């Protein structure tokens, strides 16, 4: 099976590297500086206890995906529409498109714009690009994907490459779980520029995260999504599962002077809540603060 990773940042490079290590044909399509570094010396794949070089093809051109059996779309949510425009021109009809993105609205957008089958996935991996062509993996690396015959075939390949995959008959719940986790953690990490274990005043932080999660639960319920845990259990799971040293993707974006995905995280909750008359003051406050930090960095 041949794979293309479109928007190969930290998430895309991680899953692409895992597949390449297992012997699959993979091309990473990403930014010129990473592509150039990977072309010269391979992808540096650093994780706990290991530091290796993975041989993998890389390109800046979407046309590199034209022979792919499956393409992983790993762009920021802000780049989904552009991804559809680029991929529409090059992908064969048989290709499988897999959204490995934050937020809950990317897969529907891909389906509306592409003729190929699209699979939605909730992604749990802590990683960052620590330098040009240098992937630093902090922990996890598992997927929850929408169950279908195509998904079953894909899951078998991913598992063979050492990637844990759970097939879900209702991936919408998994996507809302991931969105809620991101809403509770990403903005706070970005505002403080700290990883979770370094944040002070744990009891106050825990109460604030609980407010955010409770608001997300209320909005999710209007989408027909319910959670098996209560609010405190969900917050406890966040604290147990976020790897040490992991700045959120929102913090990484702000630290590099880039626009974040906050409109597609807390911003999505605020938008849906406003449409439905649900008060979400904790999410609104975090959304506003991150937007102000972005605007301040732009000047």
C-alpha positions as CSV (number, residue, x, y, z in Angstrom):
1,X,0.0,0.0,0.0
2,X,1.4,3.4,-1.0
3,X,0.9,6.4,1.3
4,X,1.1,10.2,0.9
5,X,1.0,12.6,3.9
6,X,-0.3,16.0,2.9
7,X,0.7,18.7,5.4
8,X,3.5,16.7,7.0
9,X,4.2,18.5,10.2
10,X,4.7,16.7,13.5
11,X,1.6,14.5,13.3
12,X,2.0,13.7,9.6
13,X,5.8,12.9,10.0
14,X,5.1,10.6,13.0
15,X,2.6,8.4,11.2
16,X,4.5,8.6,7.9
17,X,7.7,7.6,9.7
18,X,6.0,4.7,11.4
19,X,4.8,3.4,8.0
20,X,8.1,4.0,6.3
21,X,9.9,2.1,9.1
22,X,7.6,-0.8,8.4
23,X,8.6,-0.9,4.8
24,X,5.7,0.9,3.2
25,X,6.1,3.4,0.3
26,X,5.5,6.8,1.9
27,X,5.9,10.4,0.6
28,X,5.8,13.4,3.0
29,X,4.4,16.5,1.4
30,X,5.2,19.6,3.5
31,X,7.1,22.8,3.9
32,X,10.2,23.4,1.9
33,X,12.6,23.6,4.9
34,X,11.6,20.2,6.2
35,X,11.5,18.6,2.8
36,X,15.0,19.9,2.0
37,X,16.4,18.6,5.3
38,X,14.7,15.2,4.8
39,X,15.9,14.9,1.2
40,X,19.5,15.6,2.4
41,X,19.7,13.4,5.4
42,X,16.4,11.6,6.0
43,X,13.8,12.2,8.8
44,X,15.4,12.4,12.2
45,X,12.9,10.5,14.5
46,X,13.7,11.1,18.1
47,X,11.6,9.5,20.9
48,X,12.2,8.3,24.4
49,X,15.2,6.1,24.4
50,X,16.0,6.2,20.7
51,X,17.2,8.6,18.0
52,X,17.2,7.3,14.5
53,X,17.1,8.4,10.8
54,X,14.2,7.2,8.8
55,X,14.6,7.1,5.0
56,X,11.5,8.5,3.4
57,X,10.6,10.5,0.3
58,X,9.6,14.1,0.7
59,X,8.2,16.8,-1.6
60,X,6.6,20.2,-1.6
61,X,4.3,19.4,-4.5
62,X,0.9,17.9,-4.1
63,X,1.4,15.9,-7.3
64,X,3.6,13.6,-5.3
65,X,0.4,12.1,-4.0
66,X,-0.9,11.0,-7.4
67,X,0.0,7.4,-7.0
68,X,-1.1,7.1,-3.4
69,X,-3.6,4.4,-2.3
70,X,-4.2,6.5,0.9
71,X,-3.5,10.1,1.7
72,X,-3.4,11.4,5.2
73,X,-4.5,15.0,5.4
74,X,-2.6,16.5,8.3
75,X,-2.9,20.2,7.7
76,X,-4.1,22.7,10.3
77,X,-7.9,23.1,10.1
78,X,-7.2,26.5,8.5
79,X,-5.6,24.7,5.5
80,X,-8.3,22.1,4.8
81,X,-10.0,24.0,2.0
82,X,-6.6,24.6,0.3
83,X,-5.8,20.9,0.7
84,X,-8.9,19.9,-1.1
85,X,-8.1,22.3,-4.0
86,X,-4.6,20.8,-4.3
87,X,-5.5,17.1,-3.9
88,X,-8.6,17.3,-6.2
89,X,-6.3,17.9,-9.1
90,X,-4.0,14.9,-8.5
91,X,-5.6,12.1,-6.6
92,X,-6.9,9.1,-8.4
93,X,-10.5,8.1,-7.7
94,X,-9.4,4.9,-5.9
95,X,-7.4,6.8,-3.3
96,X,-8.6,6.8,0.3
97,X,-8.5,10.1,2.1
98,X,-8.0,10.1,5.9
99,X,-8.3,13.3,8.0
100,X,-5.8,13.3,10.8
101,X,-6.7,16.8,12.0
102,X,-8.0,18.6,15.1
103,X,-11.6,19.7,15.2
104,X,-14.9,18.2,14.3
105,X,-15.6,19.7,10.9
106,X,-12.7,18.7,8.6
107,X,-13.9,15.3,7.4
108,X,-17.3,16.7,6.3
109,X,-15.5,19.5,4.4
110,X,-13.2,17.0,2.7
111,X,-16.2,14.9,1.7
112,X,-18.0,17.9,0.3
113,X,-15.1,18.8,-1.9
114,X,-13.5,15.5,-3.0
115,X,-15.0,12.5,-4.8
116,X,-12.7,10.0,-3.0
117,X,-13.9,8.2,0.1
118,X,-13.0,10.1,3.3
119,X,-12.4,8.6,6.8
120,X,-12.4,10.7,9.9
121,X,-9.9,10.0,12.7
122,X,-9.3,11.2,16.2
123,X,-5.6,11.4,16.7
124,X,-3.7,11.0,20.0
125,X,0.0,11.7,19.5
126,X,2.3,14.2,21.3
127,X,5.0,15.3,19.0
128,X,6.7,18.4,17.6
129,X,9.1,19.4,14.9
130,X,12.2,20.3,16.9
131,X,14.1,21.5,13.9
132,X,14.2,21.1,10.1
133,X,13.4,17.5,9.4
134,X,13.6,16.6,13.1
135,X,10.6,14.9,14.7
136,X,10.5,14.8,18.5
137,X,8.0,12.3,19.8
138,X,6.8,12.8,23.4
139,X,4.3,10.0,23.6
140,X,1.3,8.1,22.4
141,X,0.5,7.6,18.7
142,X,-2.9,6.0,18.5
143,X,-5.9,6.6,16.3
144,X,-9.7,6.1,16.6
145,X,-11.2,5.9,13.1
146,X,-14.6,5.7,11.6
147,X,-15.5,2.0,11.0
148,X,-16.1,0.9,7.4
149,X,-14.7,-1.8,5.0
150,X,-12.1,0.7,3.8
151,X,-11.2,1.5,7.4
152,X,-10.8,-2.1,8.3
153,X,-8.3,-2.6,5.5
154,X,-6.4,0.5,6.5
155,X,-6.4,-0.4,10.2
156,X,-4.8,-3.8,9.4
157,X,-1.9,-2.0,7.7
158,X,-1.5,0.6,10.4
159,X,-1.4,-2.1,13.1
160,X,1.2,-4.0,11.2
161,X,3.3,-0.8,11.3
162,X,2.9,-0.6,15.1
163,X,0.2,2.0,15.2
164,X,-2.6,1.2,17.6
165,X,-6.0,1.7,15.9
166,X,-9.5,1.5,17.3
167,X,-12.4,1.2,14.9
168,X,-15.5,3.1,16.1
169,X,-19.1,2.8,14.8
170,X,-19.6,6.4,15.9
171,X,-16.4,8.4,15.4
172,X,-18.3,11.6,16.1
173,X,-18.0,10.8,19.8
174,X,-14.3,10.3,19.5
175,X,-13.9,13.6,17.7
176,X,-15.8,15.4,20.4
177,X,-13.7,13.7,23.1
178,X,-10.6,15.0,21.3
179,X,-12.1,18.4,20.8
180,X,-13.0,18.6,24.5
181,X,-9.5,17.6,25.5
182,X,-8.0,20.2,23.3
183,X,-10.4,22.9,24.6
184,X,-9.4,22.1,28.2
185,X,-5.7,22.0,27.6
186,X,-4.4,23.8,24.5
187,X,-5.3,27.4,25.2
188,X,-4.1,27.2,28.8
189,X,-0.8,25.7,27.7
190,X,-0.5,28.5,25.1
191,X,-1.3,31.3,27.5
192,X,1.2,30.0,30.1
193,X,3.7,28.6,27.5
194,X,4.0,25.6,29.8
195,X,3.4,21.9,29.7
196,X,0.7,20.5,32.0
197,X,2.9,19.1,34.7
198,X,4.7,22.5,35.1
199,X,1.5,24.5,35.6
200,X,1.1,25.9,39.2
201,X,-2.0,26.0,41.4
202,X,-3.3,22.6,40.5
203,X,-6.6,22.8,42.3
204,X,-7.5,26.1,40.7
205,X,-6.4,24.8,37.3
206,X,-8.4,21.6,37.8
207,X,-11.6,23.6,38.6
208,X,-11.1,25.8,35.5
209,X,-10.5,22.8,33.3
210,X,-13.7,21.3,34.8
211,X,-15.7,24.4,33.8
212,X,-14.4,24.1,30.2
213,X,-15.2,20.4,30.0
214,X,-18.7,20.9,31.4
215,X,-19.4,23.5,28.8
216,X,-18.1,21.2,26.0
217,X,-20.3,18.4,27.3
218,X,-23.4,20.7,27.2
219,X,-22.7,21.8,23.6
220,X,-21.8,18.2,22.5
221,X,-25.2,17.1,23.9
222,X,-27.0,19.3,21.4
223,X,-25.1,17.3,18.7
224,X,-26.4,14.0,20.1
225,X,-23.0,13.2,21.7
226,X,-22.7,12.0,25.3
227,X,-19.7,11.0,27.3
228,X,-19.3,7.9,29.5
229,X,-17.3,9.8,32.1
230,X,-18.5,12.6,34.3
231,X,-16.6,16.0,34.2
232,X,-14.1,15.2,37.0
233,X,-13.3,11.8,35.5
234,X,-12.6,13.4,32.1
235,X,-10.3,16.0,33.7
236,X,-8.5,13.3,35.5
237,X,-8.0,11.4,32.2
238,X,-6.4,14.5,30.7
239,X,-4.0,14.8,33.6
240,X,-3.1,11.1,33.3
241,X,-2.6,10.9,29.6
242,X,-0.9,14.1,28.4
243,X,2.8,13.2,28.2
244,X,5.3,15.2,30.3
245,X,7.0,18.0,28.5
246,X,4.3,18.4,25.8
247,X,3.4,21.9,24.9
248,X,0.0,22.0,23.2
249,X,-0.1,22.6,19.4
250,X,-1.6,26.0,20.1
251,X,1.4,26.9,22.3
252,X,3.8,25.7,19.7
253,X,2.0,27.8,17.0
254,X,2.1,30.9,19.2
255,X,5.7,30.3,20.1
256,X,6.6,30.4,16.4
257,X,4.5,33.4,15.7
258,X,2.0,31.4,13.6
259,X,-1.8,31.6,13.7
260,X,-3.2,28.8,15.8
261,X,-6.3,26.6,15.3
262,X,-8.1,28.2,18.2
263,X,-11.1,29.1,15.9
264,X,-11.5,25.3,15.4
265,X,-11.1,24.4,19.0
266,X,-12.6,26.6,21.7
267,X,-13.9,28.8,18.9
268,X,-16.0,26.0,17.5
269,X,-17.6,25.5,21.0
270,X,-18.2,29.2,21.3
271,X,-19.8,29.4,17.9
272,X,-22.1,26.4,18.4
273,X,-23.0,27.5,21.9
274,X,-24.0,31.0,20.6
275,X,-26.2,29.5,17.9
276,X,-28.0,27.4,20.6
277,X,-28.2,29.9,23.4
278,X,-25.8,28.0,25.7
279,X,-23.5,30.1,28.0
280,X,-19.8,29.1,27.7
281,X,-17.9,31.8,29.6
282,X,-14.8,29.7,30.3
283,X,-14.4,28.7,26.6
284,X,-15.1,32.2,25.5
285,X,-12.5,33.7,27.8
286,X,-9.8,31.3,26.6
287,X,-10.8,31.8,23.0
288,X,-10.6,35.6,23.5
289,X,-7.2,35.5,25.2
290,X,-5.6,33.4,22.6
291,X,-7.0,35.5,19.8
292,X,-5.6,38.6,21.6
293,X,-2.2,36.9,21.9
294,X,-2.2,36.1,18.2
295,X,-3.1,39.7,17.3
296,X,-0.4,41.1,19.6
297,X,2.2,38.8,18.1
298,X,1.2,40.0,14.6
299,X,2.2,43.6,15.4
